[in-house]
Amino acid sequence: MPEQKYRRNAENHRLAEEVCRYLLENREQHITAEQLAARFHVSATRLKTSFQRRYGMPLYTYVRGEKMRSAARMLRETNESVLTVAMEHGYSNGSKFAKAFRDVMGMTPRQYRKTEKRCGV
């Protein structure tokens, strides 16, 4: 019985890592838990639970944070418009992107870019 539980935990761990990798490789797309579940041939509940146990946070909290950190890097390192950065990260609506960015990074994308350029980072 303990061996079976260990094997199931290892499978769930691997599932969470594969889902994470897939989401980060496809960050420009909006992908639902149901779409992920179908792609990985598991229930949405198992997918979400596996992810929560592996990473210690809900699936979309993790993904949003990763997307916003990637967007911040793009804002620092390029002169692309905020809307272009938003679209590269799966947001077709600039205001929704700005809200998500502010929730994660503590300031709007424009404020972030201005602050980073002023600091010379």
C-alpha positions in Angstrom: 0.0 0.0 0.0 2.7 2.6 0.8 4.4 1.7 -2.5 1.2 2.4 -4.4 0.8 5.8 -2.6 4.4 6.7 -3.4 3.9 5.8 -7.1 0.7 7.9 -7.3 2.4 10.8 -5.6 5.3 10.6 -8.1 2.8 10.4 -11.0 1.0 13.5 -9.7 4.3 15.3 -9.2 5.3 14.5 -12.8 1.9 15.6 -14.1 2.2 19.0 -12.3 5.7 19.6 -13.8 4.5 18.6 -17.3 1.5 20.9 -17.0 3.7 23.8 -15.8 6.2 23.3 -18.6 3.4 23.2 -21.2 1.8 26.4 -19.8 5.0 28.3 -19.8 5.9 27.2 -23.3 2.4 28.4 -24.4 2.1 31.5 -22.3 0.7 33.5 -25.2 -2.5 31.4 -25.1 -5.3 31.4 -22.6 -5.7 27.8 -21.6 -8.4 26.5 -19.2 -8.1 23.8 -16.7 -10.6 21.7 -18.7 -8.4 22.1 -21.8 -5.4 21.0 -19.8 -7.2 18.1 -18.3 -8.2 16.9 -21.7 -4.7 17.3 -23.1 -3.1 15.3 -20.2 -6.0 12.8 -20.0 -6.9 13.5 -16.3 -9.7 15.2 -14.5 -9.6 18.9 -13.9 -9.8 18.2 -10.2 -6.8 15.9 -10.3 -4.8 18.3 -12.4 -5.5 21.2 -10.0 -4.8 19.1 -6.9 -1.6 17.8 -8.3 -0.4 21.3 -9.1 -1.4 22.7 -5.7 0.5 19.9 -3.9 3.6 20.2 -6.1 3.9 24.0 -6.2 2.1 25.0 -3.0 -0.3 27.4 -4.8 -3.2 27.2 -7.2 -2.4 26.5 -10.9 -3.4 29.9 -12.2 -1.8 31.9 -9.4 1.5 30.3 -10.3 1.0 30.8 -14.1 -0.1 34.4 -13.7 3.0 35.1 -11.6 5.3 33.5 -14.2 3.6 35.4 -17.0 3.9 38.8 -15.2 7.6 38.2 -14.4 8.2 37.4 -18.0 6.2 40.5 -19.1 8.3 42.6 -16.6 11.5 41.3 -18.2 10.1 42.2 -21.7 9.2 45.7 -20.5 12.7 46.2 -19.1 14.6 44.8 -22.1 12.5 46.0 -25.1 10.7 49.0 -26.3 7.6 47.0 -27.3 4.3 48.7 -26.4 2.5 47.6 -23.3 -0.3 46.1 -25.5 2.3 44.1 -27.5 3.7 42.8 -24.2 0.2 41.9 -23.1 -0.6 40.0 -26.3 2.7 38.1 -26.0 1.5 36.9 -22.6 -2.0 35.9 -23.6 -3.9 39.1 -22.9 -5.9 40.7 -25.7 -7.2 43.3 -23.3 -4.7 45.9 -22.1 -6.7 46.8 -19.0 -7.0 43.2 -17.8 -3.2 42.8 -18.4 -2.5 46.0 -16.4 -4.6 44.8 -13.5 -2.9 41.4 -13.5 0.5 43.0 -13.7 -0.3 45.5 -10.9 -1.7 42.6 -8.7 1.6 40.7 -9.1 4.2 43.4 -9.5 2.7 46.2 -7.3 2.5 48.8 -10.1 1.1 49.2 -13.6 3.2 48.1 -16.6 3.9 51.8 -17.5 5.0 52.7 -14.0 7.2 49.6 -13.9 8.9 50.5 -17.2 9.4 54.1 -16.1 10.8 53.1 -12.7 13.2 50.5 -14.3 14.4 53.0 -16.9 15.0 55.7 -14.3 16.9 53.2 -12.1 19.0 52.1 -15.1 18.1 48.5 -14.5 
